[in-house]
Amino acid sequence: MPLLSKRFPQIAALALASAAVLAGCAREPGTVQTDTTQQHSSRAAPVGTSATVLPTTPDSAVDTDVPYVPTSPETVNRMLEMAGVTAQDTVYDLGSGDGRIVIAAAQQYGAYGVGVEIDPKRIEGARKNAQVAGVTDRVEFRQGDLFEADLSGATVVTLYLLPSVNKKLRPKLVRELEAGTPVVSHDFDMGSWEPERTVQVGDDTVYRWTIPEGGLDESSEGR
């Protein structure tokens, strides 16, 4: 598991030891190093914004396809900038954890945020975090399987999942999102979908795609 060993060292170690519970780990925040752009978005990104630092919720015993690893505030902010979030957007974060991405979208950009999370303990924690941040009127958290969630209301989608999960999501994203919708992923790509933009934030990689007219290749590699 070289990819998981590189990105999630604690998770890889516990998996090799046949542990029952995966432990999350947070990276130290880094700085933006490179920005490789193949085409420019017409959506303007606000300047000088910063993501809110939020407390994480306690570890949960809920069995999920993706371990909980929080995204650094610097990477959260970069993801929202790359998506070109505005106050007119509805940002869906799939696997929303403690809610930091949608809370930052509401707090820093005035957007409406929807977090989809299967773990009820993290939903509870995210709602408390939204209350502390003062954005309960601008965010909501829905408990459930992200593959069963209705994404048709999203104008921006953010992800921090795993490569296999990203690939399985491809047909759903094409089917439910309107043309022009940005999809931004932390650390993991979409297989053969070529990103239009890739940015390094310290050790993190952020990818952006835009759903085009007619959709993208809907094949789901590795299903």
Residue pairs with C-beta under 8 A, 6 or more apart in sequence:
1 12
1 15
3 163
4 11
4 12
4 15
5 12
7 187
8 25
8 67
8 69
9 25
10 23
10 24
10 25
11 22
11 23
11 24
11 25
11 67
11 69
14 21
14 22
14 23
15 22
21 59
21 61
22 67
22 68
23 59
23 67
24 56
24 59
24 67
24 68
24 69
24 70
25 69
26 69
26 70
26 72
27 72
27 202
27 203
27 204
28 72
28 202
29 72
29 73
29 74
29 75
29 202
30 72
30 74
30 201
30 202
30 203
30 204
31 74
31 201
31 202
32 74
32 78
32 199
32 200
32 201
33 200
33 201
33 202
34 199
34 200
35 197
35 198
35 199
35 200
36 197
36 198
36 199
37 196
37 197
38 194
38 195
38 196
38 197
39 196
39 197
41 84
41 182
41 196
41 197
41 208
41 210
43 83
43 84
43 86
43 182
44 84
44 86
45 80
45 81
45 82
45 83
45 84
45 85
46 81
46 85
46 86
46 108
46 109
49 77
49 80
49 81
49 108
49 109
50 73
50 77
50 108
51 73
51 74
51 76
51 77
51 80
51 100
51 104
51 108
52 73
52 100
52 103
52 104
52 107
52 108
52 133
53 73
54 98
54 99
54 100
54 103
54 129
54 132
54 133
55 98
55 125
55 129
56 70
56 97
56 98
56 125
57 97
57 98
57 121
57 122
57 124
57 125
57 126
58 121
58 125
59 68
60 68
60 119
60 120
60 121
60 122
62 118
62 119
62 120
62 121
64 118
64 119
65 161
65 162
65 165
66 95
66 161
66 162
66 165
68 97
68 119
68 122
69 160
70 97
70 98
70 100
71 79
71 100
71 101
71 160
71 186
71 204
72 201
72 202
72 204
73 100
73 104
74 201
74 202
75 186
75 201
75 202
75 204
75 206
76 100
76 101
76 104
77 104
77 108
78 199
78 201
78 206
79 101
79 158
79 184
79 186
79 206
80 91
80 101
80 104
80 105
80 108
80 109
80 158
80 184
82 182
82 184
82 197
82 199
82 206
82 208
83 89
83 91
83 156
83 158
83 182
83 184
83 208
84 182
85 91
85 105
85 109
85 111
85 156
86 109
86 110
86 111
87 109
87 110
87 111
88 111
88 155
89 105
89 109
89 111
89 112
89 155
89 156
90 111
90 112
90 113
90 114
90 153
90 154
90 155
90 156
91 101
91 102
91 105
91 111
91 112
91 113
91 114
91 154
91 155
91 156
91 157
91 158
92 102
92 113
92 114
92 115
92 116
92 149
92 151
92 153
92 154
92 156
92 157
92 158
93 99
93 101
93 102
93 113
93 114
93 115
93 116
93 157
93 158
93 159
94 116
94 146
94 149
94 157
94 158
94 159
94 161
94 169
95 116
95 117
95 118
95 146
95 159
95 160
95 161
96 102
96 115
96 116
96 117
96 122
96 126
96 141
97 115
97 117
97 122
97 126
98 122
98 125
98 126
98 129
99 113
99 115
99 125
99 126
99 127
99 129
99 130
99 139
99 141
100 129
101 113
101 115
101 158
102 113
102 114
102 115
102 139
102 141
103 113
103 126
103 129
103 130
103 133
103 135
103 139
105 111
105 112
105 113
105 156
106 112
106 113
106 130
106 133
106 135
106 138
106 139
107 133
107 134
107 135
107 138
110 138
111 138
111 156
112 138
112 139
113 135
113 138
113 139
113 140
114 139
114 140
114 141
114 142
114 153
114 154
115 123
115 126
115 139
115 140
115 141
115 142
116 141
116 142
116 144
116 146
116 149
117 123
117 126
117 141
117 142
117 143
118 143
118 144
118 145
118 146
119 143
120 143
123 141
123 142
123 143
126 141
127 136
127 141
130 136
130 139
130 141
142 149
146 169
147 168
147 169
147 172
150 176
151 157
151 172
151 173
151 176
151 177
152 176
152 177
154 176
154 177
154 181
155 178
155 181
156 181
156 182
156 184
157 173
157 177
157 181
157 182
157 183
157 184
158 183
158 184
158 185
158 186
159 166
159 169
159 183
159 184
159 185
159 186
159 188
160 185
160 186
160 187
160 188
161 169
161 185
161 188
162 188
163 188
163 189
163 191
163 222
164 222
166 185
166 188
166 189
166 190
166 191
167 190
167 191
167 220
167 221
167 222
167 223
168 220
168 222
168 223
170 190
170 191
170 193
170 216
170 217
170 218
170 219
170 220
171 218
171 219
171 220
173 183
173 211
174 211
174 215
174 216
174 218
175 215
175 218
177 183
177 211
178 211
179 211
179 212
179 213
179 214
179 215
180 210
180 211
181 210
181 211
182 208
182 209
182 210
183 190
183 208
183 209
183 210
183 211
184 206
184 207
184 208
184 209
185 206
185 207
185 208
186 204
186 205
186 206
187 204
187 205
187 206
188 207
189 195
189 207
190 207
190 209
191 221
191 222
192 217
192 219
192 221
193 209
193 216
193 217
195 207
195 208
195 209
196 208
196 209
196 210
197 207
197 208
198 205
198 206
198 207
198 208
199 205
199 206
200 206
209 216
